[in-house]
């Protein structure tokens, strides 16, 4: 009977010790805002091409031969 109590006590102490050790090993991550603002310098070159499709009739009106311009 006494050995049963000792065995349960040892098991209880072991579990409590393991739980305390696992609690102490929990990883902790902290994220804080920087004190200075973040500056990002970008050098971006943008090239684009615009294609205009004009109806043939309108193309004739806008042509050099029409005398409009």
Secondary structure, DSSP 8 states (H G I E B T S, - for coil): -HHHHHHHHHHHHHHHHHHHHHHHT---------SS-------------------HHHHHHHSGGG---
